[in-house]
Amino acid sequence: MISALPRPAPPPSAGLSPSHALLALAVVAVWGTNFVVIRLALDHLPPLLFATLRFCFAFLPAALIVRRPAVSWRSLAGYGLFIGFGQFGLLYIAMRDQISPGLASLVVQSQVFFTIALAMYFSGERVRSFQIVALLLAVGGLGLILSHSDGSTTPLGLMLVIMAAMSWAIGNHIVKISGATNMLAYVVWASLFSVPPLFLGSFLLEGPAAMEAGVMQADALTWAAVLWQSVGNTLFAYAAWGWLLTRHPAATVTPTALLVPVFGMGASAWLLGEAMPAWKLGAALLVMGGLAINILWPLVSRNRY
């Protein structure tokens, strides 16, 4: 079995080499275009059943070769619940018919603000002025989305994706305090705890008949989407991202995540024909502007002084 290797401290300052930059770009491309993959699978599979299958295949067969990380079962269970049911369960429900893939890829990035808020709450750190500006920009973008009803989103869809972002932030906090040193192993074993609540939710809310019909109607493209969720999005992307974070400061790697909505909205427009009117692009600029200020301002300030 593969054991969790200790994470070496990243160098104090280092830019991404061309090969590492391409790897980071591949990760955010996978994460961004993944929203199109989700939408395709939802044509046949009920949302919670789809999420159940995703985490089933993320756990097995990987758990047979990846050793359980040296963290508590409570930590794995908490992460599995909030990421599995809270983040992806709610996201899939919203993406079924309540929000377009491009907007979902944008709105879910609000997890950055929830993650920062949780960190501040537990550390007692005060909100800084640049963070207020960043939050106002992002809220303005979300308000712009809510004010338009062209069929690409609904108030319920927006609320569900924001709740998914909150769950993602809680999952981030859980893994941060867990002491995990191998993110791939952590994600694989936490997936064990995502499956039961998702399956139970599918059974109670979607019903056995819909579950059976979904499996029977699923074609090769649907199953490819399920496997891509498990292997490409979960195992490859998380492992590669964690590998980059062991070799570079977080401030060097993290800004590339700003490209996730770019890939998400671009892929949705190109492959699914999602319309990109001026208001939607304006909302994207506001939300991504807020994210950019939050991520880049501290880095710029440190380099200046």
C-alpha positions, 0 to 999 in steps of 0.5 A: 500500500502507498503510505502518506509521505510527509510534506516537505516545506515549500521554498520561501519564494519560487516561481512555477517552472514551465512544466509545473505551470502547465500542470497547474493549468491542466488542473484548473482546466479539469476543474473548470471544464468539469462543470460541462461533464456534470451537466452531461451526466445529469441528462440521465442520472438523478443528481444524488445518485450521480454524486453517490457513484462519483464517490463510490469510484473515488473510494474503490479501487483507490483505497486498496492501494492508498493507505488511510492517512494518519488522521481521525475517523471523525475528520474523514467523516466530517470532510466526506459529509460536507464535501460529498453531500454538502458541496457536490450533492447540492451542486448537482441538484442545482445544476440539474435544471436550476443554474447553467454550468458556466454560472455554477463554475463562477458562483461556487468560487464564493467558497473563498470568502466563506473559507476566509470568514471561517479562518478569521472566526477561529483565529480572531483575525480582524477583517481588512479593508481590501477584503471588504472591497473584494467581498462587495465586488463579489456580492455585486456580481451575485446580485447581478446574476440574481437580477436577471431571469433569462432561464440560465439560473433561478433564485433557488439554483443560486442559493443551492450553489452558495450553500455548496460553496459554504459546505466546501469552505467547511470542508476546507477548514476540516482538512486544514485542522486535520493535520493531513499531509497526503491530500490524495489519501485524505480525499480517497478515504473521506469518500467512504463517508460521502457515499452513505448520506448521498445514497440515502438522500437519493433513495428518499428524495429521488426514489428507487424507481428514478435510481433504477431508471437512471442506471438503466438509461445511462449510456457510455458517455454518462459512465465516462462522465462518472469516471471522469468525476472520480478519476480525473477531477477527484484523484488526478486534480487533487493529487496534482494540486497537492503535489504542487503545493508541496513544492511551491508556496501557496501564494505562487500556486493558488492564483491559477485557480482564478482561471477555473471560472474562465474554463468553466464559462468558456467550455459551457459556451463552446460545448453546450451553447450557453449564452454569454450576454453582457450582464453575465460577463459583467457578473463574472468580472465582478466576482473574479475581481473580488477573488483576485483582490482577495488572493493577490493583494496580500502577495503584492503588499508583501513584495512591495514592502 
